[in-house]
Amino acid sequence: MRDNIILACQTCKHRNYTSTKNKKTLPQKLELKKYCPFCREHTLHKETK
C-alpha cells in the first residue's frame, strides 16, 4: 500500500530526497521543509512524480 515518492525543492527544482507514503491515508501531495544542498538552506520540498 505504501508508494515511493520523490521530494523536489520548490526554489531550485532539484530532486533531493525520496520517501514513502500511504496514499490511502494521505491523498494530498506531501510538503516538508528540508535542507537543500544546492540552495544551502532549508526550503520547502514538495512531492513530484
C-alpha positions as CSV (number, residue, x, y, z in Angstrom):
1,M,0.0,0.0,0.0
2,R,3.0,2.4,0.6
3,D,4.3,4.1,-2.5
4,N,7.7,5.6,-3.2
5,I,7.7,9.4,-3.7
6,I,10.3,11.9,-4.8
7,L,10.7,15.3,-3.0
8,A,11.8,18.3,-5.0
9,C,13.0,21.7,-3.8
10,Q,10.5,24.4,-4.7
11,T,13.2,27.1,-5.1
12,C,15.7,25.3,-7.4
13,K,13.6,22.4,-8.6
14,H,16.3,19.8,-7.8
15,R,15.0,16.3,-6.7
16,N,16.9,15.8,-3.5
17,Y,15.0,13.2,-1.4
18,T,13.0,10.0,-1.7
19,S,10.4,8.8,0.8
20,T,7.3,6.6,1.1
21,K,3.8,7.4,1.9
22,N,0.4,5.7,2.3
23,K,-1.8,7.1,-0.4
24,K,-5.0,5.8,1.3
25,T,-4.4,8.0,4.5
26,L,-2.6,10.9,2.7
27,P,-4.2,11.6,-0.6
28,Q,-2.8,15.1,-0.9
29,K,0.8,15.9,-2.0
30,L,3.3,15.8,0.8
31,E,5.2,19.0,1.7
32,L,8.1,19.1,4.0
33,K,10.7,21.7,5.0
34,K,14.1,20.0,4.4
35,Y,17.7,21.0,3.7
36,C,18.6,21.6,0.0
37,P,22.4,21.2,-0.6
38,F,22.1,23.2,-3.9
39,C,20.5,26.2,-2.2
40,R,22.4,25.7,1.0
41,E,19.4,26.4,3.2
42,H,16.2,24.8,4.5
43,T,13.5,25.1,1.8
44,L,10.1,23.7,1.1
45,H,10.2,20.3,-0.6
46,K,7.1,19.1,-2.4
47,E,6.1,15.7,-3.8
48,T,6.7,15.2,-7.5
49,K,6.1,12.4,-10.0
